[in-house]
Amino acid sequence: MALVVDNIEKQPIKQATMTLTLSGGGETTPCTMSYDYEPKGGPLAFVFGPMLDRQMKKAFQGFMDNPESAAQAAN
């Protein structure tokens, strides 16, 4: 599954793409996630990039740890 976001108003990101791959694994379902984004801010994007990486990783990890709760919070 790929998710492409091209209009992000409240984050310092112009556009983002997240790819989520689920694999059959018996009793568990291994999941691989990758993302790519273009930060807003021109030259300041160089400074914000590592900070955004940490924030995005934390947010996605929280989603993966408890997807049901994350889905309910989105409603």
C-alpha positions as CSV (number, residue, x, y, z in Angstrom):
1,M,0.0,0.0,0.0
2,A,1.3,3.4,-0.9
3,L,0.0,6.7,0.6
4,V,0.8,9.9,-1.1
5,V,0.1,13.3,0.6
6,D,0.5,16.4,-1.5
7,N,-1.2,19.0,0.7
8,I,0.0,19.3,4.2
9,E,-0.9,22.5,5.9
10,K,0.1,22.1,9.6
11,Q,3.4,20.4,9.1
12,P,6.7,21.7,7.6
13,I,6.4,19.2,4.7
14,K,5.4,20.0,1.1
15,Q,4.6,16.4,0.1
16,A,5.2,12.9,1.4
17,T,5.0,9.3,0.3
18,M,4.7,6.4,2.7
19,T,4.8,2.7,1.5
20,L,3.6,0.0,3.8
21,T,4.3,-3.6,2.9
22,L,2.7,-6.5,4.8
23,S,4.0,-10.1,4.4
24,G,2.4,-13.3,5.4
25,G,4.2,-14.8,8.3
26,G,2.1,-17.5,10.0
27,E,0.9,-16.2,13.4
28,T,2.3,-12.8,12.8
29,T,2.3,-10.3,9.9
30,P,5.7,-8.7,9.3
31,C,5.4,-5.1,8.2
32,T,7.9,-2.9,6.4
33,M,7.4,0.8,6.2
34,S,9.4,3.4,4.2
35,Y,8.7,7.0,3.7
36,D,10.1,9.9,1.6
37,Y,9.1,13.5,2.0
38,E,10.0,17.0,0.8
39,P,10.3,19.5,3.6
40,K,9.2,23.1,3.3
41,G,11.6,25.9,4.2
42,G,14.2,26.0,1.4
43,P,17.7,26.2,2.9
44,L,16.2,25.7,6.4
45,A,15.0,22.2,5.3
46,F,18.6,21.0,5.8
47,V,18.3,21.8,9.5
48,F,14.7,20.6,9.9
49,G,15.3,17.3,8.0
50,P,16.8,15.2,10.9
51,M,14.2,16.6,13.4
52,L,11.4,15.6,11.0
53,D,12.9,12.1,10.6
54,R,12.8,11.6,14.4
55,Q,9.2,12.9,14.7
56,M,7.9,10.8,11.7
57,K,9.7,7.7,13.0
58,K,8.1,8.1,16.5
59,A,4.6,8.8,15.0
60,F,4.8,5.8,12.7
61,Q,6.1,3.5,15.4
62,G,3.3,4.5,17.7
63,F,0.8,3.6,14.9
64,M,2.5,0.3,14.3
65,D,2.6,-0.5,18.0
66,N,-1.2,0.0,18.3
67,P,-3.0,0.5,14.9
68,E,-6.5,0.0,16.4
69,S,-6.0,2.9,18.8
70,A,-4.4,5.1,16.1
71,A,-7.3,4.4,13.8
72,Q,-9.9,5.3,16.5
73,A,-8.0,8.5,17.3
74,A,-8.2,9.6,13.7
75,N,-12.0,9.5,13.7
